């Protein structure tokens, strides 16, 4: 009887610790304070001459972030896919945050944004164009 109780307690402990330790971390939407409005998304022409800094397929999105206009380059849902066109981001409203903001001179910047999607996943995008 003691062995049965010990085994039951050990099993309960192992199962409960696995549930706690193996649980996925939920992303807090409050950590994404920026309003991101995606108005367009596209796959650029895939050309070795262009010298893409991202291996595989990537997309360019046109977005307004807190009133400023950007073009952002980042991965698709499956950037390692061999074939084109595995899903563009739909136009609409998302949440985002600035994860890199370097100013090497008084007139240049190097920025990267992270966008939170409704399913809780995120992707990082480099700023490749900006306008007023």
Contact map, one row per residue, 1 for C-alpha under 8 A:
111110000000000000000000000000000000000000000000000000000000000000000000000000000000000000000000000000000000000000000000000000000000
111111000000000000000000000000000000000000000000000000000000000000000000000000000000000000000000000000000000000000000000000000000000
111111100000000000000000000000000000000000000000000000000000000000000000000000000000000000000000000000000000000000000000000000000000
111111110000000000000000000000000000000000000000000000000000000000000000000000000000000000000000000000000000000000000000000000000000
111111111000000000000000000000000000000000000000000000000000000000000000000000000000000000000000000000000000000000000000000000000000
011111111100000000000000000000000000000000000000000000000000000000000000000000000000000000000000000000000000000000000000000000000000
001111111110000000000000000000000000000000000000000000000000000000000000000000000000000000000000000000000000000000000000000000000000
000111111111000000000000000000000000000000000000000000000000000000000000000000000000000000000000000000000000000000000000000000000000
000011111111100000000000000000000000000000000000000000000000000000000000000000000000000000000000000000000000000000000000000000000000
000001111111110000000000000000000000000000000000000000000000000000000000000000000000000000000000000000000000000000000000000000000000
000000111111111000000000000000000000000000000000000000000000000000000000000000000000000000000000000000000000000000000000000000000000
000000011111111100000000000000000000000000000000000000000000000000000000000000000000000000000000000000000000000000000000000000000000
000000001111111110000000000000000000000000000000000000000000000000000000000000000000000000000000000000000000000000000000000000000000
000000000111111111000000000000000000000000000000000000000000000000000000000000000000000000000000000000000000000000000000000000000000
000000000011111111100000000000000000000000000000000000000000000000000000000000000000000000000000000000000000000000000000000000000000
000000000001111111110000000000000000000000000000000000000000000000000000000000000000000000000000000000000000000000000000000000000000
000000000000111111111000000000000000000000000000000000000000000000000000000000000000000000000000000000000000000000000000000000000000
000000000000011111111110000000000000000000000000000000000000000000000000000000000000000000000000000000000000000000000000000000000000
000000000000001111111110000000000000000000000000000000000000000000000000000000000000000000000000000000000000000000000000000000000000
000000000000000111111110000000000000000000000000000000000000000000000000000000000000000000000000000000000000000000000000000000000000
000000000000000011111110000000000000000000000000000000000000000000000000000000000000000000000000000000000000000000000000000000000000
000000000000000001111111000000000000000000000000000000000000000000000000000000000000000000000000000000000000000000000000000000000000
000000000000000001111111100000000000000000000000000000000000000000000000000000000000000000000000000000000000000000000000000000000000
000000000000000000000111110000000000000000000000000000000000000000000000000000000000000000000000000000000000000000000000000000000000
000000000000000000000011111000000000000000000000000000000000000000000000000000000000000000000000000000000000000000000000000000000000
000000000000000000000001111100000000000000000000000000000000000000000000000000000000000000000000000000000000000000000001000000000000
000000000000000000000000111110100000000000000000000000000000000000000000000000000000000000000000000000000000000000000001000000000000
000000000000000000000000011111110000000000000000000000000000000000000000000000000000000000000000000000000000000000000000000000000000
000000000000000000000000001111111000000000000000000000000000000000000000000000000000000000000010000000000000000000010000000000000000
000000000000000000000000000111111000000000000000000000000000000000000000000000000000000000000000000000000000000000000000000000000000
000000000000000000000000001111111000000000000000000000000000000000000000000000000000000000000000100000000000000000000000000000000000
000000000000000000000000000111111100000000000000000000000000000000000000000000000000000000000011100000000000000000110000000000000000
000000000000000000000000000011111110000000000000000000000000000000000000000000000000000000000011100000000000000000000000000000000000
000000000000000000000000000000011111000000000000000000000000000011000000000000000000000000000011100000000000000000000000000000000000
000000000000000000000000000000001111100000000000000000000000000011000000000000000000000000001111000000000000000000000000000000000000
000000000000000000000000000000000111110000000000000000000000001111000000000000000000000000001111000000000000000000100000000000000000
000000000000000000000000000000000011111000000000000000000000001110000000000000000000000000111100000000000000000000000000000000000000
000000000000000000000000000000000001111110000000000000000000111100000000000000000000000001111100000000000000000000000000000000000000
000000000000000000000000000000000000111110000000000000000000111100000000000000000000000000110000000000000000000000000000000000000000
000000000000000000000000000000000000011111000000000000000000111000000000000000000000000001100000000000000000000000000000000000000000
000000000000000000000000000000000000011111100000000000000011110000000000000000000000000111100000000000000000000000000000000000000000
000000000000000000000000000000000000000111110000000000000011100000000000000000000000000100000000000000000000000000000000000000000000
000000000000000000000000000000000000000011111000000000001111000000000000000000000000100100000000000000000000000000000000000000000000
000000000000000000000000000000000000000001111100000000000111000000000000000000000000000000000000000000000000000000000000000000000000
000000000000000000000000000000000000000000111110000000000000000000000000000000000000000000000000000000000000000000000000000000000000
000000000000000000000000000000000000000000011111010000001000000000000000000000000000000000000000000000000000000000000000000000000000
000000000000000000000000000000000000000000001111111100000000000000000000000000000000000000000000000000000000000000000000000000000000
000000000000000000000000000000000000000000000111111100000000000000000000000000000000000000000000000000000000000000000000000000000000
000000000000000000000000000000000000000000000011111000000000000000000000000000000000000000000000000000000000000000000000000000000000
000000000000000000000000000000000000000000000111111100000000000000000000000000000000000000000000000000000000000000000000000000000000
000000000000000000000000000000000000000000000011111110000000000000000000000000000000000000000000000000000000000000000000000000000000
000000000000000000000000000000000000000000000011011111100000000000000000000000000000000000000000000000000000000000000000000000000000
000000000000000000000000000000000000000000000000001111100000000000000000000000000000000000000000000000000000000000000000000000000000
000000000000000000000000000000000000000000000000000111111100000000000000011000000000000000000000000000000000000000000000000000000000
000000000000000000000000000000000000000000000000000111111100000000000000000000110000000000000000000000000000000000000000000000000000
000000000000000000000000000000000000000000000000000001111100000000000000000000111100000000000000000000000000000000000000000000000000
000000000000000000000000000000000000000000100100000001111110000000000000001101111101000000000000000000000000000000000000000000000000
000000000000000000000000000000000000000000110000000001111111000000000000111100100000000000000000000000000000000000000000000000000000
000000000000000000000000000000000000000011110000000000001111100000000000111100000000000100000000000000000000000000000000000000000000
000000000000000000000000000000000000000011110000000000000111110000000011110000000000000000000000000000000000000000000000000000000000
000000000000000000000000000000000000011111000000000000000011111000000011100000000000000010000000000000000000000000000000000000000000
000000000000000000000000000000000000011110000000000000000001111100001111000000000000000000000000000000000000000000000000000000000000
000000000000000000000000000000000001111100000000000000000000111110001111000000000000000000000000000000000000000000000000000000000000
000000000000000000000000000000000001111000000000000000000000011111111100000000000000000000000000000000000000000000000000000000000000
000000000000000000000000000000000111100000000000000000000000001111111100000000000000000000000000000000000000000000000000000000000000
000000000000000000000000000000000111000000000000000000000000000111110000000000000000000000000000000000000000000000000000000000000000
000000000000000000000000000000000000000000000000000000000000000111111000000000000000000000000000000000000000000000000000000000000000
000000000000000000000000000000000000000000000000000000000000000111111100000000000000000000000000000000000000000000000000000000000111
000000000000000000000000000000000000000000000000000000000000011110111110000000000000000000000000000000000000000000000000000000000111
000000000000000000000000000000000000000000000000000000000000011110011111000000000000000000000000000000000000000000000000000000111110
000000000000000000000000000000000000000000000000000000000001111000001111100000000000000000000000000000000000000000000000000000111100
000000000000000000000000000000000000000000000000000000000001111000000111110000000000000000000000000000000000000000000000000011111000
000000000000000000000000000000000000000000000000000000000111100000000011111000000000000000000000000000000000000000000000000011110000
000000000000000000000000000000000000000000000000000001000111000000000001111100000000000000000000000000000000000000000000001111000000
000000000000000000000000000000000000000000000000000001001110000000000000111111100000000000000000000000000000000000000000001110000000
000000000000000000000000000000000000000000000000000000001110000000000000011111100000011100000000000000000000000000000000000000000000
000000000000000000000000000000000000000000000000000000000000000000000000001111100000011000000000000000000000000000000000000000000000
000000000000000000000000000000000000000000000000000000001000000000000000001111111000010000000000000000000000000000000000000000000000
000000000000000000000000000000000000000000000000000000111100000000000000001111111000000000000000000000000000000000000000000000000000
000000000000000000000000000000000000000000000000000000111000000000000000000001111100000000000000000000000000000000000000000000000000
000000000000000000000000000000000000000000000000000000011000000000000000000001111111010000000000000000000000000000000000000000000000
000000000000000000000000000000000000000000000000000000011000000000000000000000011111000000000000000000000000000000000000000000000000
000000000000000000000000000000000000000000000000000000000000000000000000000000001111110000000000000000000000000000000000000000000000
000000000000000000000000000000000000000000000000000000001000000000000000000000001111110000000000000000000000000000000000000000000000
000000000000000000000000000000000000000000100000000000000000000000000000000000000011111100000000000000000000000000000000000000000000
000000000000000000000000000000000000000000000000000000000000000000000000000111001011111100000000000000000000000000000000000000000000
000000000000000000000000000000000000000000000000000000000000000000000000000110000000111110000000000000000000000000000000000000000000
000000000000000000000000000000000000000011100000000000000010000000000000000100000000111111000000000000000000000000000000000000000000
000000000000000000000000000000000000000010000000000000000000100000000000000000000000001111100000000000000000000000000000000000000000
000000000000000000000000000000000000010110000000000000000000000000000000000000000000000111110000000000000000000000000000000000000000
000000000000000000000000000000000000111110000000000000000000000000000000000000000000000011111000000000000000000000000000000000000000
000000000000000000000000000000000000111000000000000000000000000000000000000000000000000001111100000000000000000000000000000000000000
000000000000000000000000000000000011110000000000000000000000000000000000000000000000000000111110000000000000000000000000000000000000
000000000000000000000000000000000011110000000000000000000000000000000000000000000000000000011111000000000000000000111100000000000000
000000000000000000000000000010011111000000000000000000000000000000000000000000000000000000001111100000000000000000111000000000000000
000000000000000000000000000000011111000000000000000000000000000000000000000000000000000000000111110000000000000011110000000000000000
000000000000000000000000000000111100000000000000000000000000000000000000000000000000000000000011111000000000000011100000000000000000
000000000000000000000000000000000000000000000000000000000000000000000000000000000000000000000001111110000000001111000000000000000000
000000000000000000000000000000000000000000000000000000000000000000000000000000000000000000000000111110000000001111000000000000000000
000000000000000000000000000000000000000000000000000000000000000000000000000000000000000000000000011111000000011110000000000000000000
000000000000000000000000000000000000000000000000000000000000000000000000000000000000000000000000011111100000111100000000000000000000
000000000000000000000000000000000000000000000000000000000000000000000000000000000000000000000000000111110000111000000000000000000000
000000000000000000000000000000000000000000000000000000000000000000000000000000000000000000000000000011111111110000000000000000000000
000000000000000000000000000000000000000000000000000000000000000000000000000000000000000000000000000001111101110000000000000000000000
000000000000000000000000000000000000000000000000000000000000000000000000000000000000000000000000000000111111100000000000000000000000
000000000000000000000000000000000000000000000000000000000000000000000000000000000000000000000000000000111111000000000000000000000000
000000000000000000000000000000000000000000000000000000000000000000000000000000000000000000000000000000101111100000000000000000000000
000000000000000000000000000000000000000000000000000000000000000000000000000000000000000000000000000000111111110000000000000000000000
000000000000000000000000000000000000000000000000000000000000000000000000000000000000000000000000000011111011111000000000000000000000
000000000000000000000000000000000000000000000000000000000000000000000000000000000000000000000000000111110001111100000000000000100000
000000000000000000000000000000000000000000000000000000000000000000000000000000000000000000000000011111000000111110000000000001100000
000000000000000000000000000000000000000000000000000000000000000000000000000000000000000000000000011110000000011111000000000111100000
000000000000000000000000000000000000000000000000000000000000000000000000000000000000000000000001111100000000001111100000000111100000
000000000000000000000000000000000000000000000000000000000000000000000000000000000000000000000001111000000000000111110000011110000000
000000000000000000000000000000010001000000000000000000000000000000000000000000000000000000000111100000000000000011111000011110000000
000000000000000000000000000010010000000000000000000000000000000000000000000000000000000000000111000000000000000001111101111000000000
000000000000000000000000000000000000000000000000000000000000000000000000000000000000000000000110000000000000000000111111110000000000
000000000000000000000000000000000000000000000000000000000000000000000000000000000000000000000100000000000000000000011111100000000000
000000000000000000000000000000000000000000000000000000000000000000000000000000000000000000000000000000000000000000001111100000000000
000000000000000000000000011000000000000000000000000000000000000000000000000000000000000000000000000000000000000000011111110000000000
000000000000000000000000000000000000000000000000000000000000000000000000000000000000000000000000000000000000000000011111111000000000
000000000000000000000000000000000000000000000000000000000000000000000000000000000000000000000000000000000000000001111001111100000000
000000000000000000000000000000000000000000000000000000000000000000000000011000000000000000000000000000000000000001110000111110000000
000000000000000000000000000000000000000000000000000000000000000000000000011000000000000000000000000000000000000111100000011111000000
000000000000000000000000000000000000000000000000000000000000000000000001111000000000000000000000000000000000000111100000001111100000
000000000000000000000000000000000000000000000000000000000000000000000001110000000000000000000000000000000000001110000000000111110000
000000000000000000000000000000000000000000000000000000000000000000000111100000000000000000000000000000000000011110000000000011111100
000000000000000000000000000000000000000000000000000000000000000000000111100000000000000000000000000000000000000000000000000001111100
000000000000000000000000000000000000000000000000000000000000000000000111000000000000000000000000000000000000000000000000000000111110
000000000000000000000000000000000000000000000000000000000000000000011110000000000000000000000000000000000000000000000000000000111111
000000000000000000000000000000000000000000000000000000000000000000011100000000000000000000000000000000000000000000000000000000001111
000000000000000000000000000000000000000000000000000000000000000000011000000000000000000000000000000000000000000000000000000000000111
